[in-house]
Amino acid sequence: MSYYDDVYELVKRIPPGKVSTYGRIAQLTTVPRGAGGVGWALAGLTPDLALTVPWWRVINAAGRISNEFNATLQRELLEAEGVVFDQRGYVDLELCLWGGE
């Protein structure tokens, strides 16, 4: 299994209504490569994989969306799952952070 596949399998485990961060996913991989590696893996999703890997559930450690290309879509998908953003565009990580189980 490749590093990207490892990232994708972890992201698939994040349940609807929960989020994780790039750094937390990186820590859970078999070969931690940092948050940037997770970002590259998610950016490399093919259109078919993007339908089965819930990339929108991964946000930055501050609790914000950092995906500049699909930020509006990402927020819409998260809100459709019940994730709430405050007025500044932050998610309350204490409420929504997936524990990795």
VOGUPA-232978 format. One record per residue: x negated, y, z negated of N, C-alpha, C in turn. Coordinates in nm, 3 decimals, always signed. Layout:
<atoms>
+---------+---------+---------+---------+---------+---------+---------+---------+---------+
|     npx |     npy |     npz |    capx |    capy |    capz |     cpx |     cpy |     cpz |
+---------+---------+---------+---------+---------+---------+---------+---------+---------+
|       X |       Y |       Z |       X |       Y |       Z |       X |       Y |       Z |
...
+---------+---------+---------+---------+---------+---------+---------+---------+---------+
</atoms>
This chain:
<atoms>
+---------+---------+---------+---------+---------+---------+---------+---------+---------+
|     npx |     npy |     npz |    capx |    capy |    capz |     cpx |     cpy |     cpz |
+---------+---------+---------+---------+---------+---------+---------+---------+---------+
|  -0.085 |  -0.118 |  +0.000 |  +0.000 |  +0.000 |  +0.000 |  -0.089 |  +0.124 |  +0.000 |
|  -0.053 |  +0.222 |  +0.081 |  -0.132 |  +0.344 |  +0.089 |  -0.095 |  +0.440 |  -0.025 |
|  -0.178 |  +0.540 |  -0.044 |  -0.149 |  +0.642 |  -0.145 |  -0.012 |  +0.706 |  -0.118 |
|  +0.014 |  +0.741 |  +0.008 |  +0.142 |  +0.803 |  +0.041 |  +0.258 |  +0.709 |  +0.005 |
|  +0.243 |  +0.580 |  +0.037 |  +0.348 |  +0.484 |  +0.002 |  +0.370 |  +0.479 |  -0.148 |
|  +0.261 |  +0.486 |  -0.224 |  +0.268 |  +0.486 |  -0.371 |  +0.350 |  +0.607 |  -0.418 |
|  +0.321 |  +0.723 |  -0.361 |  +0.396 |  +0.845 |  -0.396 |  +0.543 |  +0.828 |  -0.361 |
|  +0.572 |  +0.777 |  -0.242 |  +0.710 |  +0.762 |  -0.198 |  +0.788 |  +0.668 |  -0.290 |
|  +0.726 |  +0.558 |  -0.331 |  +0.793 |  +0.463 |  -0.420 |  +0.826 |  +0.528 |  -0.555 |
|  +0.736 |  +0.610 |  -0.606 |  +0.761 |  +0.680 |  -0.732 |  +0.874 |  +0.781 |  -0.717 |
|  +0.872 |  +0.859 |  -0.610 |  +0.974 |  +0.961 |  -0.588 |  +1.112 |  +0.896 |  -0.572 |
|  +1.117 |  +0.779 |  -0.512 |  +1.244 |  +0.707 |  -0.497 |  +1.306 |  +0.671 |  -0.631 |
|  +1.226 |  +0.664 |  -0.735 |  +1.276 |  +0.626 |  -0.868 |  +1.339 |  +0.743 |  -0.943 |
|  +1.320 |  +0.866 |  -0.897 |  +1.379 |  +0.983 |  -0.965 |  +1.529 |  +0.980 |  -0.940 |
|  +1.609 |  +0.971 |  -1.047 |  +1.754 |  +0.962 |  -1.026 |  +1.816 |  +1.097 |  -0.987 |
|  +1.932 |  +1.092 |  -0.924 |  +2.004 |  +1.215 |  -0.892 |  +2.025 |  +1.298 |  -1.019 |
|  +2.012 |  +1.429 |  -1.005 |  +2.030 |  +1.519 |  -1.118 |  +1.905 |  +1.539 |  -1.202 |
|  +1.797 |  +1.471 |  -1.165 |  +1.669 |  +1.485 |  -1.235 |  +1.564 |  +1.534 |  -1.136 |
|  +1.456 |  +1.590 |  -1.189 |  +1.344 |  +1.634 |  -1.107 |  +1.215 |  +1.583 |  -1.169 |
|  +1.110 |  +1.586 |  -1.091 |  +0.976 |  +1.563 |  -1.144 |  +0.888 |  +1.670 |  -1.083 |
|  +0.764 |  +1.675 |  -1.129 |  +0.671 |  +1.774 |  -1.075 |  +0.565 |  +1.702 |  -0.992 |
|  +0.501 |  +1.777 |  -0.906 |  +0.393 |  +1.721 |  -0.824 |  +0.286 |  +1.659 |  -0.914 |
|  +0.250 |  +1.727 |  -1.021 |  +0.146 |  +1.679 |  -1.111 |  +0.185 |  +1.553 |  -1.185 |
|  +0.310 |  +1.544 |  -1.228 |  +0.355 |  +1.423 |  -1.299 |  +0.358 |  +1.303 |  -1.206 |
|  +0.401 |  +1.323 |  -1.084 |  +0.398 |  +1.213 |  -0.987 |  +0.253 |  +1.171 |  -0.963 |
|  +0.164 |  +1.267 |  -0.950 |  +0.022 |  +1.235 |  -0.928 |  -0.033 |  +1.152 |  -1.043 |
|  +0.004 |  +1.185 |  -1.165 |  -0.045 |  +1.110 |  -1.282 |  +0.004 |  +0.966 |  -1.281 |
|  +0.120 |  +0.941 |  -1.223 |  +0.178 |  +0.808 |  -1.221 |  +0.127 |  +0.719 |  -1.107 |
|  +0.057 |  +0.779 |  -1.011 |  +0.007 |  +0.700 |  -0.898 |  -0.110 |  +0.614 |  -0.943 |
|  -0.136 |  +0.512 |  -0.864 |  -0.246 |  +0.421 |  -0.897 |  -0.382 |  +0.488 |  -0.883 |
|  -0.392 |  +0.584 |  -0.794 |  -0.516 |  +0.658 |  -0.775 |  -0.482 |  +0.807 |  -0.779 |
|  -0.478 |  +0.865 |  -0.900 |  -0.439 |  +1.007 |  -0.910 |  -0.526 |  +1.098 |  -0.823 |
|  -0.462 |  +1.175 |  -0.739 |  -0.532 |  +1.269 |  -0.651 |  -0.487 |  +1.411 |  -0.676 |
|  -0.416 |  +1.434 |  -0.782 |  -0.371 |  +1.568 |  -0.814 |  -0.241 |  +1.604 |  -0.744 |
|  -0.188 |  +1.716 |  -0.789 |  -0.060 |  +1.763 |  -0.738 |  -0.064 |  +1.788 |  -0.588 |
|  -0.177 |  +1.836 |  -0.539 |  -0.190 |  +1.864 |  -0.396 |  -0.173 |  +1.741 |  -0.310 |
|  -0.223 |  +1.628 |  -0.359 |  -0.208 |  +1.503 |  -0.285 |  -0.063 |  +1.463 |  -0.272 |
|  +0.014 |  +1.485 |  -0.378 |  +0.158 |  +1.455 |  -0.374 |  +0.227 |  +1.548 |  -0.275 |
|  +0.190 |  +1.675 |  -0.277 |  +0.247 |  +1.770 |  -0.181 |  +0.219 |  +1.730 |  -0.037 |
|  +0.097 |  +1.688 |  -0.010 |  +0.062 |  +1.643 |  +0.125 |  +0.141 |  +1.519 |  +0.163 |
|  +0.157 |  +1.427 |  +0.069 |  +0.233 |  +1.305 |  +0.097 |  +0.378 |  +1.340 |  +0.134 |
|  +0.439 |  +1.428 |  +0.057 |  +0.578 |  +1.465 |  +0.085 |  +0.590 |  +1.545 |  +0.213 |
|  +0.492 |  +1.629 |  +0.241 |  +0.493 |  +1.705 |  +0.367 |  +0.476 |  +1.612 |  +0.487 |
|  +0.417 |  +1.495 |  +0.463 |  +0.393 |  +1.401 |  +0.571 |  +0.507 |  +1.304 |  +0.596 |
|  +0.619 |  +1.322 |  +0.526 |  +0.734 |  +1.233 |  +0.549 |  +0.783 |  +1.243 |  +0.692 |
|  +0.807 |  +1.129 |  +0.753 |  +0.870 |  +1.128 |  +0.885 |  +1.019 |  +1.159 |  +0.865 |
|  +1.088 |  +1.202 |  +0.969 |  +1.232 |  +1.229 |  +0.954 |  +1.309 |  +1.109 |  +0.898 |
|  +1.274 |  +0.988 |  +0.940 |  +1.342 |  +0.869 |  +0.888 |  +1.315 |  +0.850 |  +0.739 |
|  +1.189 |  +0.863 |  +0.698 |  +1.155 |  +0.847 |  +0.557 |  +1.218 |  +0.957 |  +0.472 |
|  +1.230 |  +1.076 |  +0.527 |  +1.288 |  +1.188 |  +0.452 |  +1.434 |  +1.162 |  +0.416 |
|  +1.496 |  +1.065 |  +0.482 |  +1.634 |  +1.029 |  +0.450 |  +1.641 |  +0.933 |  +0.332 |
|  +1.531 |  +0.862 |  +0.303 |  +1.532 |  +0.762 |  +0.196 |  +1.444 |  +0.800 |  +0.077 |
|  +1.352 |  +0.894 |  +0.096 |  +1.266 |  +0.942 |  -0.013 |  +1.320 |  +1.079 |  -0.056 |
|  +1.372 |  +1.090 |  -0.178 |  +1.433 |  +1.217 |  -0.221 |  +1.329 |  +1.325 |  -0.255 |
|  +1.263 |  +1.375 |  -0.153 |  +1.156 |  +1.473 |  -0.164 |  +1.202 |  +1.599 |  -0.239 |
|  +1.330 |  +1.631 |  -0.228 |  +1.383 |  +1.753 |  -0.289 |  +1.381 |  +1.749 |  -0.441 |
|  +1.362 |  +1.632 |  -0.500 |  +1.360 |  +1.619 |  -0.645 |  +1.223 |  +1.648 |  -0.705 |
|  +1.126 |  +1.686 |  -0.624 |  +0.992 |  +1.718 |  -0.673 |  +0.970 |  +1.869 |  -0.662 |
|  +0.944 |  +1.931 |  -0.779 |  +0.923 |  +2.076 |  -0.785 |  +0.791 |  +2.103 |  -0.856 |
|  +0.757 |  +2.230 |  -0.871 |  +0.628 |  +2.259 |  -0.934 |  +0.640 |  +2.258 |  -1.087 |
|  +0.526 |  +2.262 |  -1.152 |  +0.519 |  +2.249 |  -1.298 |  +0.586 |  +2.365 |  -1.372 |
|  +0.607 |  +2.477 |  -1.304 |  +0.675 |  +2.590 |  -1.365 |  +0.827 |  +2.572 |  -1.361 |
|  +0.874 |  +2.472 |  -1.286 |  +1.017 |  +2.450 |  -1.274 |  +1.079 |  +2.521 |  -1.155 |
|  +0.996 |  +2.551 |  -1.057 |  +1.044 |  +2.622 |  -0.938 |  +1.020 |  +2.541 |  -0.812 |
|  +1.091 |  +2.575 |  -0.710 |  +1.068 |  +2.517 |  -0.578 |  +0.949 |  +2.589 |  -0.516 |
|  +0.853 |  +2.512 |  -0.469 |  +0.737 |  +2.574 |  -0.406 |  +0.726 |  +2.536 |  -0.259 |
|  +0.827 |  +2.468 |  -0.208 |  +0.831 |  +2.427 |  -0.068 |  +0.880 |  +2.547 |  +0.015 |
|  +0.790 |  +2.615 |  +0.080 |  +0.829 |  +2.736 |  +0.151 |  +0.902 |  +2.710 |  +0.282 |
|  +0.895 |  +2.588 |  +0.334 |  +0.959 |  +2.559 |  +0.462 |  +1.105 |  +2.517 |  +0.448 |
|  +1.137 |  +2.447 |  +0.340 |  +1.274 |  +2.397 |  +0.320 |  +1.330 |  +2.437 |  +0.184 |
|  +1.291 |  +2.553 |  +0.134 |  +1.331 |  +2.593 |  -0.002 |  +1.483 |  +2.603 |  -0.017 |
|  +1.550 |  +2.660 |  +0.079 |  +1.696 |  +2.675 |  +0.070 |  +1.763 |  +2.539 |  +0.070 |
|  +1.722 |  +2.451 |  +0.161 |  +1.777 |  +2.317 |  +0.167 |  +1.748 |  +2.241 |  +0.039 |
|  +1.627 |  +2.254 |  -0.012 |  +1.590 |  +2.184 |  -0.134 |  +1.678 |  +2.227 |  -0.251 |
|  +1.699 |  +2.357 |  -0.263 |  +1.784 |  +2.406 |  -0.372 |  +1.928 |  +2.356 |  -0.355 |
|  +1.980 |  +2.360 |  -0.233 |  +2.116 |  +2.313 |  -0.208 |  +2.131 |  +2.166 |  -0.244 |
|  +2.032 |  +2.083 |  -0.208 |  +2.038 |  +1.941 |  -0.239 |  +2.033 |  +1.917 |  -0.390 |
|  +1.948 |  +1.990 |  -0.458 |  +1.939 |  +1.976 |  -0.604 |  +2.068 |  +2.021 |  -0.672 |
|  +2.121 |  +2.135 |  -0.630 |  +2.245 |  +2.184 |  -0.690 |  +2.361 |  +2.088 |  -0.664 |
|  +2.362 |  +2.024 |  -0.548 |  +2.467 |  +1.926 |  -0.517 |  +2.461 |  +1.806 |  -0.612 |
|  +2.342 |  +1.781 |  -0.668 |  +2.325 |  +1.672 |  -0.764 |  +2.345 |  +1.718 |  -0.908 |
|  +2.376 |  +1.846 |  -0.927 |  +2.403 |  +1.897 |  -1.061 |  +2.286 |  +1.968 |  -1.128 |
|  +2.175 |  +1.985 |  -1.057 |  +2.062 |  +2.057 |  -1.115 |  +2.095 |  +2.206 |  -1.113 |
|  +2.077 |  +2.272 |  -1.228 |  +2.112 |  +2.413 |  -1.243 |  +1.985 |  +2.498 |  -1.240 |
|  +1.993 |  +2.608 |  -1.167 |  +1.884 |  +2.706 |  -1.161 |  +1.927 |  +2.830 |  -1.237 |
|  +1.832 |  +2.894 |  -1.304 |  +1.865 |  +3.020 |  -1.370 |  +1.858 |  +3.135 |  -1.269 |
|  +1.880 |  +3.256 |  -1.316 |  +1.884 |  +3.373 |  -1.227 |  +1.751 |  +3.396 |  -1.156 |
|  +1.642 |  +3.349 |  -1.215 |  +1.510 |  +3.369 |  -1.154 |  +1.470 |  +3.254 |  -1.062 |
|  +1.556 |  +3.151 |  -1.051 |  +1.527 |  +3.039 |  -0.964 |  +1.450 |  +2.926 |  -1.030 |
|  +1.457 |  +2.920 |  -1.163 |  +1.388 |  +2.815 |  -1.238 |  +1.485 |  +2.707 |  -1.283 |
|  +1.433 |  +2.584 |  -1.289 |  +1.506 |  +2.469 |  -1.344 |  +1.457 |  +2.450 |  -1.487 |
|  +1.546 |  +2.420 |  -1.578 |  +1.508 |  +2.392 |  -1.716 |  +1.450 |  +2.250 |  -1.720 |
|  +1.318 |  +2.242 |  -1.726 |  +1.252 |  +2.111 |  -1.723 |  +1.284 |  +2.028 |  -1.847 |
|  +1.314 |  +2.092 |  -1.959 |  +1.349 |  +2.016 |  -2.079 |  +1.478 |  +1.937 |  -2.057 |
|  +1.566 |  +1.987 |  -1.975 |  +1.693 |  +1.918 |  -1.947 |  +1.685 |  +1.823 |  -1.829 |
|  +1.607 |  +1.860 |  -1.729 |  +1.613 |  +1.789 |  -1.601 |  +1.492 |  +1.705 |  -1.566 |
|  +1.387 |  +1.709 |  -1.645 |  +1.264 |  +1.639 |  -1.609 |  +1.280 |  +1.488 |  -1.627 |
|  +1.250 |  +1.415 |  -1.521 |  +1.253 |  +1.269 |  -1.523 |  +1.132 |  +1.218 |  -1.599 |
|  +1.153 |  +1.124 |  -1.688 |  +1.046 |  +1.074 |  -1.774 |  +0.952 |  +0.975 |  -1.709 |
|  +0.985 |  +0.926 |  -1.591 |  +0.896 |  +0.832 |  -1.522 |  +0.927 |  +0.687 |  -1.549 |
|  +1.036 |  +0.662 |  -1.619 |  +1.069 |  +0.523 |  -1.650 |  +1.130 |  +0.452 |  -1.533 |
+---------+---------+---------+---------+---------+---------+---------+---------+---------+
</atoms>
